Amino acid sequence: MKATCTMCGKPFLFADERFGDRAEVRVKCPACQAVVTLHRPSPPAPAPPRSAAAASPKAVAPPASSGVLVDTAPPSIPAPPAEASPGREGPDGPPTLRVKRRSLVETGAQDEHMPPMPDGKRVSVAILSGPDSGKVLQCSVSRAVIGRTGSDLPIQDDEISRRHAVVETRDDRYFLKDLRSTNGTFVDERRITEVEIFDRSEFRVGTTTCMLIVAARDEL
């Protein structure tokens, strides 16, 4: 089946047999690496049976003077189009599923395809300037979304998108990725799409300047 990632908008293929006996699975979008949830497609609903009266139009005799038979059955009225449902095949190809986009803070569980946080290290984002200057936000998951209230790393900045950027931890490497935000994500005042960052690297989202901090868990 074909699914479409609602984060980057790109379609990708997913084998139906990978569902197994599960109603839904969580996978990474191969294009933008976002974690998405796929739901097993539902079987198409059977077409309603036609009534016997509608199936066979009646022919009745007109007045004897005409000498011909006239079909008086009412014209058939096409049924309204069925409401689209997940998994139903459309006229242009296989079904397209609506992919739910949920961060780990929403699901409350580590996704099986997402790498774990590094052992013995604490990864944080310190806010150097902006409305939330002085705050330190800890990355509790390996894919921490920066945005407004409700994200993994919430920042109260009107110039920041609801889901603005993401800090990804991959083993002992760290990456900053823009989530197609309106005002962009900047490193050294250059707008980036995705870039590797390091301990003490600075970057800007909206009017807020941030710094990545990687430290041992026993450090104060």
C-alpha positions in Angstrom: 0.0 0.0 0.0 1.0 3.6 -0.4 1.2 6.0 2.5 1.7 9.8 2.6 3.8 11.4 5.4 1.9 14.5 6.7 5.2 16.0 7.9 7.0 16.2 4.6 4.1 15.4 2.3 6.0 12.7 0.4 4.4 9.3 -0.4 6.1 6.0 0.4 5.3 2.3 0.0 4.7 0.0 3.0 4.2 -3.8 2.7 0.8 -4.9 4.1 2.3 -8.1 5.5 4.4 -6.0 7.9 1.2 -5.3 9.9 1.1 -8.9 11.1 -1.8 -9.2 13.5 -1.4 -5.5 14.6 -4.0 -2.8 13.8 -1.3 -0.1 13.5 2.5 0.1 13.3 4.9 3.0 13.8 7.6 3.5 11.2 10.0 6.2 10.0 9.3 8.2 6.9 12.2 7.3 4.5 12.2 10.9 3.2 12.3 13.1 6.3 12.9 10.4 9.0 9.8 11.5 10.9 8.0 8.8 13.1 4.6 8.1 11.7 1.8 5.7 12.5 0.2 3.5 9.8 -3.2 1.9 10.3 -4.2 -1.3 8.7 -6.5 -0.6 5.7 -10.1 -1.6 6.2 -11.8 -3.9 3.7 -14.0 -2.1 1.2 -17.7 -1.9 2.2 -20.0 -4.2 0.2 -22.3 -2.3 -2.2 -25.9 -2.2 -1.0 -28.2 -4.7 -2.8 -30.6 -3.2 -5.3 -34.3 -3.8 -4.6 -36.2 -6.0 -7.0 -38.5 -3.1 -7.9 -35.5 -1.0 -9.0 -33.9 -3.9 -10.8 -36.8 -4.7 -13.1 -38.6 -1.7 -14.6 -42.3 -2.2 -15.2 -44.0 -1.8 -18.5 -47.6 -0.9 -18.5 -50.1 -0.6 -21.3 -51.2 2.9 -22.4 -54.8 3.5 -23.4 -56.0 1.1 -26.1 -56.0 3.9 -28.7 -52.1 4.3 -28.8 -51.3 0.7 -29.7 -47.8 0.8 -28.1 -46.2 -0.1 -24.8 -44.6 2.7 -22.8 -41.9 2.1 -20.1 -43.2 4.1 -17.1 -40.4 3.0 -14.6 -38.8 6.0 -13.0 -35.3 6.9 -14.2 -32.5 5.5 -12.1 -30.9 8.0 -9.8 -27.2 7.4 -9.1 -26.4 6.7 -5.5 -24.3 9.5 -3.8 -20.6 8.7 -3.6 -19.7 6.8 -0.6 -17.8 8.6 2.1 -14.1 8.0 1.9 -12.8 5.6 4.5 -9.2 4.5 5.4 -8.0 1.8 3.1 -10.6 2.1 0.4 -9.1 1.9 -3.1 -9.8 5.0 -5.3 -10.0 5.2 -9.1 -6.4 6.3 -9.4 -4.7 3.4 -7.7 -4.1 1.7 -4.3 -5.4 3.2 -1.1 -3.7 6.1 0.4 -3.6 6.1 4.2 -3.6 9.3 6.3 -0.4 9.1 8.4 -0.7 10.3 11.9 2.3 12.4 13.1 3.0 12.0 16.8 6.1 12.8 18.7 7.1 10.6 21.6 5.9 13.2 24.1 2.4 12.5 22.7 2.7 8.7 22.5 4.4 8.3 25.8 6.6 5.5 24.6 9.9 5.0 22.7 9.3 3.9 19.1 10.8 0.6 18.2 12.6 2.2 15.2 14.0 5.2 17.1 17.5 5.0 18.6 17.8 5.2 22.4 19.4 8.1 24.2 23.2 7.6 24.8 24.0 5.9 28.1 25.6 8.1 30.7 24.9 11.4 28.9 22.5 14.2 29.4 21.5 16.2 26.2 20.0 19.6 26.7 19.2 22.8 24.9 20.1 26.0 26.7 18.3 29.2 25.7 20.9 32.0 25.5 18.6 34.8 24.3 15.0 35.4 23.5 11.7 35.5 25.5 12.7 32.3 27.4 16.4 33.3 28.0 18.0 31.4 30.8 16.0 28.2 30.5 17.6 24.8 30.0 15.4 22.2 28.3 16.4 18.6 28.6 16.0 16.2 25.6 14.4 13.1 27.1 13.9 11.4 23.7 16.3 10.9 20.8 14.1 12.9 18.5 13.1 16.1 20.4 10.9 18.6 18.6 11.5 22.3 19.2 8.3 24.4 18.9 5.6 26.1 20.9 3.5 24.7 23.8 3.0 21.0 23.4 6.3 20.1 21.8 9.2 18.2 23.4 11.2 21.4 23.8 8.6 24.2 24.2 9.8 27.8 23.6 7.5 30.8 24.1 8.5 32.8 20.9 5.9 34.2 18.5 8.4 33.8 15.6 8.6 30.0 16.2 6.3 27.5 14.4 4.2 25.0 16.3 6.7 22.3 15.1 9.8 24.3 14.2 12.9 22.0 14.3 14.1 18.8 15.8 17.3 17.7 17.6 18.1 14.1 16.7 20.5 11.9 18.7 22.0 9.1 16.7 24.5 7.1 18.9 27.1 9.8 19.9 26.2 12.2 17.1 23.7 15.0 17.1 21.8 16.6 14.2 19.6 19.7 13.9 16.8 19.5 11.3 14.3 22.2 10.2 10.7 21.0 10.0 9.8 23.3 7.1 9.2 26.1 9.5 8.0 29.5 8.4 10.9 31.6 9.7 13.6 29.0 9.3 16.4 27.5 11.4 19.8 29.0 11.4 23.4 27.9 12.2 26.0 30.6 12.0 23.3 32.8 10.5 22.9 30.4 7.6 19.5 28.9 7.0 19.8 25.1 7.2 17.7 22.1 6.3 19.7 19.5 8.3 23.2 19.7 9.8 25.3 17.9 12.3 25.9 19.9 15.5 28.2 19.3 18.5 28.4 20.1 22.2 28.3 23.9 22.6 27.0 24.5 19.1 24.7 27.5 18.8 21.7 27.9 16.5 18.7 30.2 16.1 15.0 29.5 15.9 12.8 32.6 15.5 14.3 35.3 17.7 15.7 32.7 20.2 19.3 31.7 20.2 20.0 28.2 21.6 23.0 26.1 22.5 23.3 22.3 22.5 24.8 21.0 25.7 26.0 17.4 26.1 27.3 16.4 29.5 27.8 13.4 31.7 24.8 12.6 33.8 26.8 12.9 37.1 27.9 16.5 36.2 26.1 19.3 37.9 
